[in-house]
Amino acid sequence: MSECLFCKIVAGEIPSKPVAQSDTAYAFDDIAPQAPVHVLVVSKAHITSADEIASTHGGVVDDLVLLAQEVVELEGVRESGYRLVMNVGRDGQMSVAHLHMHVLGGRRMEWPPG
């Protein structure tokens, strides 16, 4: 997807601050962090959202979660706790139409988010 921001980041066309990666996912620091730790974990393949996941996508969601587990270990928030968030659609506050997960930690999370 030539116009997709996250596809361009995965391809290295737009710089990012990498945190970790696997064969099918890439994790990098969010440019507008909402917590002391705010890392985006994106699928390397363009999938529009979690709503588009099908059995043909293999273990892509599994891999996002496994990479998120690596991220929380690297960022030092595994023991204190963290939040994994996947937004879907306009009402879900999805700002980039590419499957991704937010890893948030480093402070106590509020509900509703502030």
LUMKE-267813 format. One record per residue (C-alpha): residue number from 1; x, y, z. Coordinates in steps of 0.001 Angstrom, whole numbers, plus 500000, padded with zeros to 6 digits. Last residue first. Layout:
REM residues N
k, c1, c2, c3
NUM, X, Y, Z
...
//
This chain:
REM residues 114
k, c1, c2, c3
114, 492772, 510834, 530035
113, 491862, 507254, 529313
112, 488501, 506309, 530896
111, 489820, 504648, 532822
110, 493277, 505600, 533983
109, 496498, 503624, 533464
108, 499069, 503674, 536255
107, 502408, 504725, 534801
106, 505244, 503216, 532744
105, 502983, 501496, 530289
104, 501272, 501578, 526917
103, 501720, 499093, 524067
102, 499537, 500199, 521149
101, 498620, 497522, 518618
100, 498558, 497792, 514862
99, 496681, 496676, 511769
98, 496843, 499476, 509198
97, 494227, 502192, 508644
96, 496048, 504885, 510611
95, 493983, 507071, 512998
94, 491865, 504364, 514621
93, 489828, 506247, 517258
92, 487345, 503388, 517800
91, 484585, 505577, 516355
90, 486618, 505934, 513155
89, 487398, 502262, 512760
88, 489214, 499724, 514917
87, 491601, 500498, 517769
86, 493850, 497799, 519220
85, 495139, 498481, 522731
84, 497596, 496568, 524922
83, 497964, 498063, 528416
82, 500850, 497608, 530826
81, 501756, 496195, 534192
80, 504369, 496722, 536900
79, 506149, 493422, 536199
78, 506266, 493698, 532392
77, 507118, 497399, 532392
76, 510884, 497327, 531828
75, 510925, 498613, 528242
74, 512717, 495516, 526921
73, 510320, 493185, 528776
72, 507311, 495193, 527649
71, 508600, 495070, 524054
70, 509157, 491305, 524072
69, 505582, 490761, 525236
68, 504411, 493149, 522494
67, 506307, 490955, 519994
66, 504354, 487924, 521217
65, 501090, 489897, 521013
64, 501758, 491033, 517439
63, 502870, 487494, 516539
62, 499633, 485979, 517801
61, 497729, 488585, 515770
60, 499645, 487565, 512623
59, 499272, 483826, 513248
58, 497946, 482774, 509852
57, 496349, 485620, 507915
56, 494278, 483184, 505850
55, 492013, 482591, 508861
54, 490806, 486162, 508469
53, 491685, 489481, 510110
52, 489831, 492421, 508496
51, 488183, 493720, 511689
50, 491611, 493757, 513330
49, 492453, 496514, 510861
48, 493564, 497340, 507308
47, 496032, 494511, 506826
46, 499232, 495583, 505110
45, 501930, 493036, 505829
44, 504610, 494087, 508314
43, 502030, 493995, 511092
42, 502422, 496877, 513477
41, 503476, 497100, 517134
40, 503327, 500718, 518284
39, 505222, 501641, 521431
38, 504116, 504045, 524134
37, 506147, 503827, 527342
36, 506030, 507030, 529400
35, 502351, 507266, 528431
34, 500304, 508954, 525658
33, 503281, 509169, 523308
32, 503008, 511314, 520162
31, 505779, 509916, 517918
30, 504987, 506344, 518998
29, 508166, 504323, 519526
28, 508642, 501347, 517203
27, 507641, 497696, 516974
26, 507668, 495695, 513712
25, 505745, 492509, 512950
24, 505883, 489537, 510548
23, 509428, 488165, 510748
22, 509948, 489698, 514158
21, 510830, 493175, 515335
20, 511924, 495213, 518325
19, 512194, 498822, 519589
18, 512800, 500753, 516387
17, 512822, 504572, 516399
16, 511206, 505482, 513103
15, 512278, 507005, 509807
14, 509906, 507056, 506823
13, 510896, 505075, 503723
12, 512183, 502234, 505907
11, 509744, 499706, 504390
10, 508046, 499228, 507793
9, 507679, 503014, 508104
8, 506241, 503308, 504584
7, 503776, 500487, 505297
6, 502867, 502311, 508528
5, 502045, 505543, 506668
4, 499966, 503802, 503978
3, 500021, 505562, 500583
2, 502029, 502931, 498677
1, 500000, 500000, 500000
//
